[in-house]
Amino acid sequence: MVSIIVPAYNEGQTIEHCLRSILAEAEPGEFDIVVVCNGCKDDTAERARKFVASGVRVLETDVASKSNALNLGDAAARSFPRFYVDADIELGAAAIRDVAALLSDDSDVLLAAPRAVVDYEDRDRWVQSYYKVWTKLPYVTEGVIGAGVYAFSRRGRARFDKFPEIIADDEFARLQVSPSERRSSPTSRFKITPPTTLRGLVKINTRVHAGNAELRAKFPHLFVNSNTSPTRSLGVLARSPELWPHAPIYLGVMLYARLAARRKLRKGREKEWERDDTSRATFGTTP
């Protein structure tokens, strides 16, 4: 059995789509799925409970904290490998099986994920330009990207106790293991639904930059396991003429978001959650 933890904060628009995508081709009892509704003010829990008959368990907490939700999910989960899945992505049973196969107890791979596919073709040209660059960078093309789905083996999850109260929980998880101990499956995919507006892009990138700065300040020792850098990304851009027309948009978003993150941290507002809801509005209730 594979355990899957889904933290969900006001994900009434997305949670059914997420769970249906996981369960559509799953065998009965194959997955131990725990949805942790944290501080929800909408009908996330009610919608998630539609899947109780399929083995989904729903926990609720008044604490609006993703880290706390992950820890509650860990306490309730029954098995390994253990997946951590955001409620706004689409992930199929075949991809879960494929990644789980990399994480056996005797494997040297301790952290794994499917590769990301970004569904940006119907977005405006600014959003398309950004993702045409982003999807070609080392963070996406190499290793585990931590952009909505990752999974630990039993030994990998033993690298740390609880998730700390930080913004960048996914990067915290990614950096628990060395590059040689993490892997993206070459044969399976999950789908990211991106923002529909440039403003939405700036919001999520502001959160990313603020989270990475906070992580580096609190856990600097983890960055020995980082194998990406702005210098490497700029090198990819320099060697890829087909990306040059899109580079100004990508670099502009990243620069503005970095400055916004610095202002946010300087004012002590790092716990304010920068969330894009435009992508959620595009979800239906079925894959």
C-alpha positions, 0 to 999 in steps of 0.5 A: 500500500502507498500512503498519499497525504493531501493538505488542503486549504480552501480547495473546494474548487480542486479537491474532487478533481485531484482525488478523481485523478488519483482514484480513476485507475486505482485498485480497491485498497491500493492507496491510503489517502489522507486529506487534511483540511486546514483552516478551511472556510469553504466546502473542501471537507464536504467534497473530499468526504464524497470519496470515503467509500473509496478509502479516502480519510478526511481530517480537519483542523482549525489551524490554517497551516500547510506544515501542520497539515502535513504533520497531521497527515504523517501521523495518520498515514499507514505506509510507505512510500509516502506521497505529499500531493497538493490539491490543485494538481492532477496525478494518475495511479500509474504515475504513483505506481511508477514513482513508488517502484523507485522507493523500495526499502533497499533502494538508494533513491530516497525521494522521487516524483513524476515529471511535471507537465504545465498546461499553459497552451490556452494562457495569454502570451505573457504566461506562455512566455514565462513557462516556455522558459521555466520548463527548460531550466535545470530545476524542472528538467533535473531531479525532483522539482517539488512543484506539487508532488513528491514522495519519500521512501521509509528511509528518506522520510526518516531524515527529519522529524516533523515539517517545520513551520515554514513557507517552502515545505517542498524545498525543505523536503527536496534538500533533505537528500543529496542529488544522487538520492533523488530522482524524477521518473522518466516515464510518468507525469503529473499536470500543473495548472498555471495561473491565467494572469501575469499578476498570478505568476508574480504572486506565486513567485513572490511566495517561492522567493520568500520561502527560499530566503526563509529556508536559507536563513533557518536551515542553511546547512541543507543547501549543500544538497542544492544543485541548481542556481541562477547562474546555471539557469542563465547559462541555459538561456544563453545557449537556447536562442529559441528562448530569447524572445521569451526571456524578458518576460521570465526574467522580469517576473523573477526580478519583480517577485524577488524584490516583492519577497524582500519587501515582504520579509523586511516587513515581517509579513512572510506568513501572509500566503501569496496564493493565485486563485485564477488557476483554481477557477479553471478546474472542473469537477472531473479530470 
